[in-house]
């Protein structure tokens, strides 16, 4: 890296250290950047000695941000918080979520014939999903503790891909939505299917956990297209 010594004049110091003098032409800087790229394999980051001031890290805000969506679970300093919903109006809120559990042919046949050693897979998973929905605020730290008025969990065997399709629905009349309750219901039901069948196969896959529909609240209705 002799180019640094030949191109950059130095100023001696009493303690024996030397420092490079800034203020050399832009073509010299370009040549330095080129050599640094050849040595280190990438272009150097912009120098803090340049004319542009260093950028400050963006901080999340709860303002409108010109209509841009914001994260409501962080405060102005970026710290996690539980959203205060006390000023919201009560409304009927419903959410539907789905999940798929890919069993594989052997496990699927045993579930379909109710021959899994642990018992009735679909019934146990159904009850687990309902229980999971009611425990959502204990599992997800910033979720509100809701008075759920209804939970539905349905499991359907699909022969085409040897899977179990799970649909969960949760509803309440309150100040915040039940999307997390619906998704927790199908996730816990899917995990229960795995637990019931894991002795048969470790290759079972829980996938496609997602919200399908929600209604109620200020944002109104939404459905997956």
MOSUL-V493945 format. One record per pair of residues at least 24 apart in sequence whose C-alpha atoms are under 7 Angstrom apart, sorted by sequence separation. I is the first residue (numbers start at 0). J is the second residue. If there is no record, write none. Layout:
((I & J) (I & J))
This chain:
((128 & 152) (147 & 171) (146 & 171) (182 & 208) (125 & 152) (182 & 209) (125 & 153) (182 & 210) (178 & 210) (121 & 154) (178 & 213) (135 & 180) (132 & 180) (135 & 183) (132 & 181) (132 & 183) (131 & 183) (132 & 184) (131 & 184) (107 & 161) (107 & 162) (129 & 184) (128 & 184) (131 & 187) (104 & 161) (128 & 185) (103 & 161) (102 & 161) (128 & 187) (81 & 141) (101 & 161) (102 & 162) (127 & 187) (128 & 188) (101 & 162) (127 & 188) (100 & 162) (101 & 163) (99 & 162) (100 & 163) (125 & 188) (99 & 163) (100 & 164) (124 & 188) (127 & 191) (99 & 164) (98 & 164) (99 & 165) (98 & 165) (124 & 191) (97 & 165) (98 & 166) (124 & 192) (97 & 166) (96 & 166) (97 & 167) (96 & 167) (95 & 167) (96 & 168) (120 & 192) (95 & 168) (94 & 168) (95 & 169) (94 & 169) (120 & 195) (93 & 169) (94 & 170) (93 & 170) (92 & 170) (93 & 171) (117 & 195) (92 & 171) (91 & 171) (92 & 172) (91 & 172) (115 & 196) (90 & 172) (91 & 173) (89 & 172) (90 & 173) (94 & 177) (89 & 173) (90 & 174) (92 & 176) (93 & 177) (94 & 178) (89 & 174) (92 & 177) (96 & 181) (88 & 174) (95 & 181) (96 & 182) (87 & 174) (94 & 181) (98 & 185) (97 & 185) (98 & 186) (96 & 185) (100 & 189) (84 & 174) (106 & 196) (106 & 199) (106 & 200) (103 & 203) (102 & 203) (101 & 203) (102 & 204) (101 & 204) (100 & 204) (101 & 205) (100 & 205) (99 & 205) (100 & 206) (99 & 206) (98 & 206) (99 & 207) (98 & 207) (98 & 208) (97 & 208) (98 & 209) (97 & 209) (96 & 209) (97 & 210) (96 & 210) (97 & 211) (95 & 210) (96 & 211) (95 & 211) (96 & 212) (95 & 212) (94 & 212) (95 & 213) (94 & 213) (93 & 213) (94 & 214) (93 & 214) (92 & 214) (93 & 215) (92 & 215) (91 & 215) (92 & 216) (90 & 215) (90 & 216))
